Every structure is written in structure tokens, then in C-alpha cells.
Amino acid sequence: MNSRPASVSARTVDEYRDSIEQLLRPLAARPVESVSVPAALGRKLAADIRSPIDLPVFRNSAMDGYAVRADDVAVAPVTLPLAGVVAAGQPGQGPLPAGAALKVMTGAPIPPGADCVVPVEDTRRDGSAVTIERGRGAGEFVREPGTDVRAGALLVPAGVALTPRHIAALAAVGVPAVPVFQPVRAAVVTTGDELVPAGRPLRSGQIYDSNGIALAAALAANGAAVVSVEHSTDDPAVFRRLLSAATRSADLVFTSGGVSKGDFEVVKDVLAAQGGLFGSVAVQPGGPQGLTVLDGVPVLSFPGNPVSTMVSFEVFARPMLRHLSGLPPVRTSEVPLRAAVRSPAGRRQFLRGRLTDDGVEPVAGAGSHLIAGMAWADVLIDIPAETTELAAGAPVRVREL
Amino acid sequence: MNSRPASVSARTVDEYRDSIEQLLRPLAARPVESVSVPAALGRKLAADIRSPIDLPVFRNSAMDGYAVRADDVAVAPVTLPLAGVVAAGQPGQGPLPAGAALKVMTGAPIPPGADCVVPVEDTRRDGSAVTIERGRGAGEFVREPGTDVRAGALLVPAGVALTPRHIAALAAVGVPAVPVFQPVRAAVVTTGDELVPAGRPLRSGQIYDSNGIALAAALAANGAAVVSVEHSTDDPAVFRRLLSAATRSADLVFTSGGVSKGDFEVVKDVLAAQGGLFGSVAVQPGGPQGLTVLDGVPVLSFPGNPVSTMVSFEVFARPMLRHLSGLPPVRTSEVPLRAAVRSPAGRRQFLRGRLTDDGVEPVAGAGSHLIAGMAWADVLIDIPAETTELAAGAPVRVREL
């Protein structure tokens, strides 16, 4: 974690995102802990898990019916003496006598000698005998050992975040616990003298502090453990103190605000002095950005407008964070635009959009302050830097929020 | 919750799922609690939330720059005296004197009189004067109050599970807490004398108990609160006792096993005597199914094969559970099949499949015991009941796991 961003001149979205991802890549090597399988849902698996057993463990019946020799039922109907009844969970029997039938429940062991199961629907029981109405070939309705998975075969590969289907497979082969990575620990420090906590009345010039709450939610939704969310005034001493606490407890720190061209830019002023790289990425919203390694911890500095903060997170941090958490990549697709849009030259623009049955419609203007519109969006519409206008019907790339 | 399933003869997948959904619909009326916005991520909103304020609250600057009268900068370059500096968070000023400029940071209030902002990039400062290199029209870079959202306008509609973008919007308008529904409380009772907990060696005829762990994970991943997971032997008294505890603590109970045509079917034997409906749905895997209302609580009885249990959950329970939890519907799409498949006549079949760049490939056979294969699947391939074979390249409907 001692590497520095490769270049101060990273200016396109892709270049800047690559700088961030290079800085964050070492976070893949996080501590590993053992967690019981039922508690491991959503955790990132730290090692390949191979099946400790064959599954099925033993030859068993795929149906409720009668285990027989296929040769004995080749000509049907035929009546066979009943050799017994085996439920699932009962120990295996001795060999099936020639010319006999054993009643077996689904999942019950098939005795040696038997090579098929006749489903109960195709039989007629009469006391201690059963009449087989329709014969079956060798192997029918018999589950052979190891046909689901062989002992030693790869069951779940390292690196995935465990879903219910992985949990089901691990439980089925009797794995009690798995090694998983500790989640990425993230801290958030928002800045701005104008910010007020929810529930208090606003005075002139003030706005509510939403970036801390929003970033914490976005981090949690993408696999990170949020260790702290703090708000700093624009006093550099306060900011330095909160930042220092953040880098001590987290693997990754996010700041919001204080990065643009104003006279009072606490984040830029403090972090540029510590070797941080600040500049303007060719993107809207979210142009002013900063990247610092402080006490070995990457610090990503986003602009303070709420939409700029959220778009910065989506574009620059979320893809890598999902990778670090073992989650599937952000989905993108190409769909028709439902309304014409304009876009400034030289900046890649991310508009909020809502998917419809026949495309995507922009849900708010391009303004970086339109956070309410974001509540109605389910995608970002990705307008290339060189594009200045797009007609309705034009194909656009969208990324799911 | 006193309604009974409409019909015992529900036999197609759609009919049976409809019966279940009718039974579960009253669970939408769950108790409501107030939760702080930061803690409400993923919870289902119980009421429409309207914005308590205009956003922006006040006219403010979209850029770091100079607030001026557009008329004063109509002919550029022009040098204006500086009337002061306003950072974001500072209270609004008195009116801007005619022919003057006020330095404003992004988000800072625009004084009365000023009607546009000239970005700092287009200016040159010289002590107490600023030269405007390029004029701007009235309204440029000025954010008017209420242009994001008006006080009283709908911000987030009732019924959605709150995502980070909803949390961001709620925080931005200063809403401190929201009414959310308590999650659906679910209990699981697995049955089968052959089941052994993970970590113990298997004896002859035994298998590991995976359905409880798998159902609990699937329930949690779809918004339910899992209140208990118990395993019952095939002893009816034990099953009755565990079931009774489950219906006392949960809104919805799932059982696995004991529903097919064997001689020892504890779930069917106990619940059919309580008015439960048991029968065979035309589906594979997962044919034998049961539906009971016990002490006013819906009890869904799935077959015991691990894949049958998981497919039953996916097909019969998950869509309604996601609706009850405010989560988006299960995604389905139509894609080409990468390999030919066969399917039994008269039964709708759900094969495990894996999406590739150019379609979907089946990842395991049709056997209901192939749970390890499920770990590699990301969709179910939905083969209609009347279809018996499909060639490679045929379009099939898939539903995402």
C-alpha cells in the first residue's frame, strides 16, 4: 500500500479510474477468518473449496418405488415377492435376492444386486408381493455415487461472494465452515461548514449533510464494512484530526467536498500538502477529484455536491469495490435513448436515467445538485466525452445503479 | 390470514404459484416501525415520503466564480469592483450593488440583484477588482430554489426497498427517519431421519442436512427475517412440536421433505390431517408440494431433495417474497440455448443454467439431487410443460437466481 498514483495527469474517466484501481488492488490481500457456512452468506471466499465427499455418497433411489433387477422385470407385468422396505436414512441392506423387489423411498440406499427402480405409480402391491406393470432398464431412477460431485472436485472457487446457491452446495457436502476475507473497512469524512444534520432547521445558506449517509449506504450495499462516518468543518485542524482517526481504523477513506477551485478548499489544501494529487477529470458531474495515500491508506476525495459524490462513487470506486468484495461486476447494456440530450464537449457525462420497456429516459437535468431526481433513477446514462448531442432513439450505454 | 387455498386441483406451476401468492398477500400488512434513514437501507418503505423542503433551499451558485448582473457583463472583457466573497455555508448577503461582482463558491447563496455566475476560469483577479473575460446570460450557473424537488413533492414512493440512491435523496432533504415495514418473519423446519448436521461423519444411508441452511440463506437474500431453522426427525410428535413453535414466532413457515409418495411422509401425514393440501404440481424438479394454513400461518411444504427445495423456493415463493419485501421482481430474459436438451412431457422443467456471452448452457442434468451443479448456475432455464426437446440455438426463457 506504499504505491503512489502513477500519474498526476490522469484526466479521462478511464485513466483516473485505473489510477484508483491500481491504488486499491493491494486491498485484495485482506485478513482471512473462518466463518460457519450459515453465517457466510455474502462473504468473499478466500480459498477454493473442494468437495470432501462424493455426492451422492451412496447409490440411492430417485423415486419412491421398488428396487429390482432390470432382468427380472424385462417382461411386464410380473409379480415379485417383497424383500422388505427401506426409508431414506436407513442403513443399506444386504444384497437383493434374485427375483425379489425391495420397496425404497426417494433417497434410500439401493441394495447390491438391484440395478433399477420401478416408480410406485407403475406397480400394484398385494400383501407381501408387488406386481410390476412396466419394466425399467438398468440404471433407471438410480442415482450413482459421485454423479453430482466427486470427492476432491472444485465446488466453489476462491474469490466469489457466497450466494444462497453456494451455501446450499457447501451445506450439501457437509462443509461446516469456510475461510472468508474480512470485508474492506471504509471510513467517510464529509466536509463543509454549510452542512447541517437531518432533523434540524436550516439557517440561511445551509443545506443538509447527505453525503456521509449516502456514501455509507453505497459502501454497505457493495460489500464494505463502514467503520466511521464523520463530518468535518472547513477548519484544517478539525479535518486533519478526523482524517487521521479514519486512516487508523479503515483500509480506505472517502472524503466529500473541499476539492474544487474555491478559496476555502480544506480537503485539497490539507491533502495536497501530504502528496495528494488533485485535479479535474473530464467528467460531469464529478470533475474535481483528489487521490492521496495517507499513512499507507488510500484516500479518495470526491466533490461535495451530492450527485457528484454519488456519481464519483459509482464511476470511480464501485467497480473495484465490488471486485474486492467478490460481487458480480456492475451491469452495463446498450439501449435506445427515449429523449434527445445535449452534453458539453470534452467531458464524459453521466446522466441519471430510468429504464423503460423500450429504452432509457433521462430523469433529471445534468445539474450536479439534482439529488432528488437520483431517487427515481435506476441507471446512469454514459455519454462519451466527444458527444455533444444525441437524438431520441440513439443507442446509449447505461450502467445499473 | 384465514383464507384457505382456493383449490386443491392447482396443478400447473402458474396455478400453484397463484394459490401460494393469494395466501401470502395478507403479509403485506405488517407492523410499521420508524427507523433512522442511515439504518433504513434495504427496508420496505411503508408510506410515501414527500420532500419537507424545496431543494435547493435557496438560490445558489453552480460554480466557483463571480455572481454578477448579466447586463453588466454583456460586453466583455469588463472589469468590476469586488463586493466581497461568500463561501458555501455563509448566510446570504444583502443585494449586489449595480456594476459590482461578488466572489461565490459552489453552493454559496447568490445575492439579490445578481442573476448569473461567471466561472472563475473566465475571470482574472486583480486585488479588489475582477476582469470578466467572457459574459454570461441571465440564469447561467445559478441554481434556482425547488428545481431539484419542490416542498411537498413525492420523493420516494411507499412500497420500495430503500437503496443507496433513496437514502441519498432522503438525507438531502433532511428527513431523519422513515416508517418501514417489519420484515416478513420466516421459520424453516426440515425433516428426514437420514439428515446429519455438517461436520459429523456420515453413516450408511445418511446425507448432510442442507435444506435448512440453504432456505435460510435464500430467505435472508430476499428480504425475510429468519427467526428459526429446526430439523425434525420423522416422528410426527417431534414434527408437530417444532411446527407449532414455528407458527407461533413466524409469519410464514417452510418445511422440506416428507411430502411425496413414500410410506413415511411425516409432513404430509401431519399437515393433511390439519386441512393441508398435498399433491403433485406439473413441474420438475419439485413436483410434490403441500400448502397449509396452520394457526393462521401459511405453511409451504417443499420436497426434500436439495435441488427440489431450492427450485421450489425460486419458482413458488421468491417472487412473492420479493414483492412483500419491496425488492425488484426476479429478472427474466429470453436467450439462445447453447446445447440441446430433452424434457419430460407434461411437466414444466427448470434446468440449472449458466449465462455465457452468447446464450445459456445447462450446467447439470435434470436430476433433482444435483445440488453441487447448482453452485455453478446463475439462472434457471424454464422449459414449458409441452416441450419435450429443444435444439441448440432455440430461444429459452431464463430466470436469474
Interface residues (C-beta under 8 A of the other chain):
Chain A: V37 P38 L41 S51 I53 L55 P56 V57 F58 N60 A62 D64 V85 V86 A87 A88 G89 Q90 P91 G92 K103 M105 T106 G107 A108 P109 V120 E121 R143 T147 D148 V149 A153 L155 V156 T163 P164 R165 H166 I167 A168 A169 L170 A171 A172 V173 G174 V175 P176 G192 D193 E194 L195 V196 A198 G199 R200 L202 R203 S204 G205 Q206 I207 Y208 D209 S210 I213 A214 A216 A217 A218 A220 A221 V229 D234 S260 K261 G262 D263 F264 G304 N305 P306 M310 A364 G367 S368 H369 L370 I371 A372 G373 M374 A375 A377 L401
Chain B: V37 P38 L41 S51 I53 L55 P56 V57 F58 N60 A62 D64 V85 V86 A87 A88 G89 Q90 P91 G92 K103 M105 T106 G107 A108 P109 V120 E121 R143 T147 D148 V149 A153 L155 V156 T163 P164 R165 H166 I167 A168 A169 L170 A171 A172 V173 G174 V175 P176 G192 D193 E194 L195 V196 A198 G199 R200 L202 R203 S204 G205 Q206 I207 Y208 D209 S210 I213 A214 A216 A217 A218 A220 A221 V229 D234 S260 K261 G262 D263 F264 G304 N305 P306 M310 A364 G367 S368 H369 L370 I371 A372 G373 M374 A375 A377 L401
